[in-house]
């Protein structure tokens, strides 16, 4: 993940924008992971900013990305004001846009503070099974990716929905997560990695509400858009709790909301994503 987020600056005299190039990570289904292009776009935008931190980003997934191709990122410096800077990032493969994002950066400004409460009665992450524990020796390529290839350790509070949905069909869940290894003391890298991880399980609250597991025959899903607000600094190589819920699903789409807390109970980010969700038996 760290090497994937280390973009190359390109010299393009024909463009008035800042241009970067990034690699694509392997994925078992052959499409670029949405969290990857999301995080890379944030890195590209951040490379054009000085002394300001990202506070929000809003992106649209336009086309599936090809894992066999690198991605070109074009950054338009829309505005640099006294306190805020705005950047637009377009991600391209084969000269076609696969992702588009606008991000806003701010000079730190002290002011009012409050936050939602950290959930009560949440078990310690070390007491929960990891994805590798849940998968066991399952030889399926997707199961092997879930258990061994992701750069984050993810542990569901309660049972995960990889193969089946246990318990009541509720539209909420919580997942502990942290990077598998230590990351350098680079705040911008941790912020980008947080954006990367925010795309992993955000849609699961939709599936859980309807008893749909990831292994459901014929399930098709894709991230359509992704919004994220960064509230406080974070270290992704320490445990974080990702609390997720879905307020609505309709028209082949579902909306999911998420709150990410650090281990001290501080709210570090809020996430919203709408996804395409298609179930074969409902399309008849």
C-alpha positions as CSV (number, residue, x, y, z in Angstrom):
1,X,0.0,0.0,0.0
2,X,2.8,2.4,0.9
3,X,4.5,2.0,-2.5
4,X,1.1,2.3,-4.3
5,X,0.6,5.7,-2.6
6,X,4.1,7.0,-3.6
7,X,3.1,8.7,-6.8
8,X,5.6,9.8,-9.5
9,X,5.5,13.5,-10.6
10,X,5.3,13.8,-14.4
11,X,6.6,16.7,-16.4
12,X,3.9,17.6,-18.9
13,X,4.6,20.9,-20.6
14,X,1.3,20.6,-22.5
15,X,-0.8,20.7,-19.3
16,X,-1.4,23.6,-17.0
17,X,-2.3,21.1,-14.3
18,X,0.0,19.0,-12.0
19,X,0.3,15.5,-13.3
20,X,1.2,12.3,-11.3
21,X,1.4,8.6,-12.1
22,X,0.6,5.8,-9.8
23,X,0.6,2.0,-10.0
24,X,-2.4,-0.3,-9.6
25,X,-2.6,-3.1,-7.0
26,X,-3.6,-6.6,-7.9
27,X,-7.2,-7.5,-7.0
28,X,-8.9,-10.9,-7.5
29,X,-11.8,-9.5,-9.6
30,X,-9.4,-7.6,-11.9
31,X,-10.8,-4.1,-11.1
32,X,-8.9,-1.4,-9.3
33,X,-9.9,-1.2,-5.6
34,X,-11.9,2.0,-5.1
35,X,-10.1,2.9,-1.9
36,X,-6.8,2.8,-3.8
37,X,-7.7,5.4,-6.4
38,X,-9.4,7.4,-3.7
39,X,-6.3,7.5,-1.6
40,X,-4.0,8.1,-4.6
41,X,-6.2,11.1,-5.7
42,X,-5.9,12.5,-2.2
43,X,-2.1,12.1,-2.3
44,X,-1.9,13.9,-5.7
45,X,-4.0,16.8,-4.4
46,X,-1.9,17.0,-1.2
47,X,1.3,17.2,-3.2
48,X,0.2,20.6,-4.5
49,X,-0.6,22.0,-1.0
50,X,1.6,23.6,1.7
51,X,0.9,24.0,5.4
52,X,-2.8,23.0,5.1
53,X,-4.6,19.8,6.0
54,X,-7.4,18.1,4.1
55,X,-10.8,18.4,5.8
56,X,-13.1,17.0,3.2
57,X,-13.2,15.2,-0.1
58,X,-16.1,14.3,-2.4
59,X,-15.5,11.8,-5.3
60,X,-17.3,9.9,-8.0
61,X,-16.3,6.5,-9.4
62,X,-16.9,6.9,-13.1
63,X,-15.5,3.7,-14.7
64,X,-14.0,0.4,-13.4
65,X,-10.2,0.6,-13.3
66,X,-7.9,-2.0,-14.8
67,X,-5.4,-3.5,-12.4
68,X,-3.0,-4.1,-15.3
69,X,-2.6,-0.4,-16.0
70,X,-1.1,2.5,-14.1
71,X,-3.3,5.5,-13.3
72,X,-2.6,9.1,-14.3
73,X,-3.8,11.9,-11.9
74,X,-4.3,15.4,-13.1
75,X,-4.7,18.1,-10.3
76,X,-6.4,21.4,-11.0
77,X,-5.5,24.1,-8.5
78,X,-9.0,25.6,-8.3
79,X,-8.4,28.1,-5.5
80,X,-6.0,29.2,-2.8
81,X,-7.7,31.5,-0.3
82,X,-6.6,32.9,3.0
83,X,-7.7,29.8,5.0
84,X,-8.9,27.3,2.4
85,X,-7.5,25.7,-0.7
86,X,-9.5,23.6,-3.2
87,X,-8.2,21.0,-5.6
88,X,-9.9,19.0,-8.4
89,X,-8.4,15.6,-9.2
90,X,-9.2,13.5,-12.3
91,X,-7.8,9.9,-12.5
92,X,-7.3,8.5,-16.0
93,X,-6.6,5.2,-17.7
94,X,-6.4,5.0,-21.5
95,X,-7.3,8.7,-21.6
96,X,-10.7,8.0,-20.0
97,X,-11.6,9.3,-16.5
98,X,-12.2,6.6,-14.0
99,X,-12.5,8.8,-10.9
100,X,-13.2,12.4,-10.2
101,X,-12.7,14.2,-6.9
102,X,-12.8,17.7,-5.3
103,X,-10.9,18.1,-2.0
104,X,-10.7,21.0,0.4
105,X,-7.7,21.9,2.6
106,X,-7.6,24.3,5.6
107,X,-5.2,26.2,7.8
108,X,-5.7,25.0,11.3
109,X,-8.2,27.3,13.0
110,X,-9.2,26.8,16.7
111,X,-12.9,26.9,17.5
112,X,-15.9,25.0,18.8
113,X,-15.5,21.3,19.5
114,X,-17.8,18.4,20.1
115,X,-18.3,14.9,18.8
116,X,-20.5,11.8,18.9
117,X,-19.8,9.4,21.7
118,X,-17.7,6.3,21.3
119,X,-20.0,3.2,21.4
120,X,-20.3,1.4,24.7
121,X,-19.8,-2.3,25.3
122,X,-17.6,-2.8,22.3
123,X,-15.2,-5.8,22.7
124,X,-11.5,-5.3,22.5
125,X,-10.1,-5.9,19.0
126,X,-7.5,-8.4,20.2
127,X,-10.4,-10.6,21.5
128,X,-11.9,-10.9,18.0
129,X,-10.9,-13.2,15.2
130,X,-9.1,-11.7,12.2
131,X,-10.1,-12.3,8.6
132,X,-7.4,-14.9,8.4
133,X,-8.9,-16.7,11.4
134,X,-12.3,-16.7,9.8
135,X,-11.2,-17.8,6.3
136,X,-9.0,-20.7,7.6
137,X,-7.7,-22.7,4.6
138,X,-10.4,-21.6,2.1
139,X,-8.6,-21.8,-1.3
140,X,-10.9,-19.4,-3.1
141,X,-8.9,-16.4,-4.6
142,X,-11.2,-13.8,-3.0
143,X,-11.0,-15.6,0.4
144,X,-7.2,-15.7,0.1
145,X,-7.2,-11.9,-0.7
146,X,-9.4,-11.1,2.3
147,X,-7.2,-13.2,4.7
148,X,-3.7,-12.5,3.4
149,X,-3.4,-9.7,0.8
150,X,-5.2,-6.7,2.3
151,X,-2.8,-4.2,4.1
152,X,-5.3,-3.9,7.0
153,X,-6.3,-6.2,9.8
154,X,-10.1,-6.1,10.0
155,X,-12.1,-7.6,12.8
156,X,-15.9,-7.5,12.9
157,X,-17.7,-6.8,16.1
158,X,-20.0,-9.8,15.9
159,X,-19.9,-12.2,13.0
160,X,-18.6,-11.0,9.6
161,X,-20.7,-11.4,6.4
162,X,-18.2,-13.0,4.1
163,X,-20.1,-16.3,3.7
164,X,-23.3,-15.9,5.7
165,X,-25.2,-13.4,7.8
166,X,-25.9,-14.5,11.4
167,X,-28.3,-12.8,13.8
168,X,-31.0,-10.3,13.1
169,X,-31.1,-8.4,9.8
170,X,-29.9,-5.1,11.1
171,X,-28.7,-2.1,9.1
172,X,-25.6,-1.4,11.2
173,X,-22.3,-3.0,12.3
174,X,-18.9,-2.1,13.6
175,X,-15.4,-3.2,12.5
176,X,-12.0,-2.7,14.2
177,X,-9.2,-2.1,11.8
178,X,-5.5,-1.1,11.6
179,X,-2.6,-1.4,9.2
180,X,-0.8,-4.7,9.4
181,X,2.6,-2.9,9.9
182,X,4.0,0.3,11.3
183,X,3.8,3.3,9.0
184,X,6.3,6.2,8.8
185,X,5.6,9.3,10.9
186,X,4.1,11.1,7.9
187,X,0.7,12.6,8.7
188,X,-0.3,12.9,5.0
189,X,0.4,9.2,4.5
190,X,-1.8,8.2,7.4
191,X,-4.6,10.4,6.1
192,X,-4.4,8.8,2.7
193,X,-4.3,5.3,4.2
194,X,-7.4,6.2,6.2
195,X,-9.2,7.1,3.0
196,X,-7.9,3.9,1.5
197,X,-9.4,1.8,4.3
198,X,-12.7,3.7,4.5
199,X,-13.9,1.9,1.3
200,X,-13.4,-1.6,2.6
201,X,-16.6,-2.5,4.5
202,X,-18.8,0.6,4.3
203,X,-21.5,-1.1,2.1
204,X,-21.8,-4.1,4.4
205,X,-24.5,-2.5,6.6
206,X,-26.7,-2.5,3.5
207,X,-26.2,-6.2,2.8
208,X,-26.6,-7.2,6.5
209,X,-30.0,-5.5,6.6
210,X,-31.2,-7.9,4.0
211,X,-29.3,-11.1,5.0
212,X,-27.0,-10.8,2.0
213,X,-23.4,-12.1,2.3
214,X,-20.6,-11.3,0.0
215,X,-20.8,-14.8,-1.4
216,X,-24.4,-14.4,-2.4
217,X,-24.8,-15.9,-5.9
218,X,-24.8,-13.3,-8.5
219,X,-24.4,-10.3,-6.2
220,X,-23.1,-7.3,-8.0
221,X,-21.9,-4.2,-6.2
222,X,-19.8,-1.1,-6.9
223,X,-19.0,2.1,-5.2
224,X,-20.7,5.1,-7.0
225,X,-19.5,8.0,-4.9
226,X,-17.6,8.6,-1.7
227,X,-17.5,11.6,0.7
228,X,-15.2,11.9,3.7
229,X,-14.7,14.5,6.3
230,X,-11.4,14.4,8.4
231,X,-12.0,15.8,11.9
232,X,-8.8,15.0,13.8
233,X,-5.3,13.5,13.1
234,X,-5.1,9.8,13.0
235,X,-2.6,7.0,13.0
236,X,-3.8,4.0,11.0
237,X,-1.2,1.6,12.4
238,X,-3.2,1.8,15.7
239,X,-6.6,0.3,16.2
240,X,-9.6,2.3,14.9
241,X,-13.3,1.5,15.2
242,X,-15.4,1.9,12.1
243,X,-19.1,2.2,13.0
244,X,-21.4,1.8,10.0
245,X,-25.1,2.1,9.2
246,X,-27.4,2.3,6.2
247,X,-30.4,4.6,6.4
248,X,-31.8,3.6,3.0
249,X,-31.7,1.3,0.0
250,X,-33.8,1.6,-3.1
251,X,-33.6,1.6,-6.9
252,X,-30.6,-0.8,-7.1
253,X,-28.6,1.5,-4.8
254,X,-27.9,1.7,-1.1
255,X,-26.6,4.5,1.1
256,X,-24.1,3.8,3.9
257,X,-22.7,6.1,6.6
258,X,-19.7,5.6,8.7
259,X,-17.9,7.1,11.7
260,X,-14.3,6.2,12.5
261,X,-13.0,6.5,16.1
262,X,-9.4,6.0,17.3
263,X,-8.7,3.8,20.3
264,X,-9.0,6.8,22.7
265,X,-12.6,7.3,21.6
266,X,-11.9,10.4,19.5
267,X,-14.0,10.8,16.3
268,X,-11.4,11.1,13.5
269,X,-13.5,10.9,10.4
270,X,-17.0,10.6,9.0
271,X,-17.8,8.8,5.7
272,X,-20.8,8.6,3.3
273,X,-21.0,6.3,0.3
274,X,-23.7,5.3,-2.1
275,X,-23.2,2.0,-3.9
276,X,-24.9,0.0,-6.6
277,X,-26.4,-3.2,-5.2
278,X,-27.9,-5.7,-7.6
279,X,-29.4,-9.0,-6.5
280,X,-30.4,-11.4,-9.4
281,X,-33.6,-12.7,-7.9
282,X,-34.9,-9.1,-7.4
283,X,-34.3,-8.2,-11.0
284,X,-36.7,-10.7,-12.4
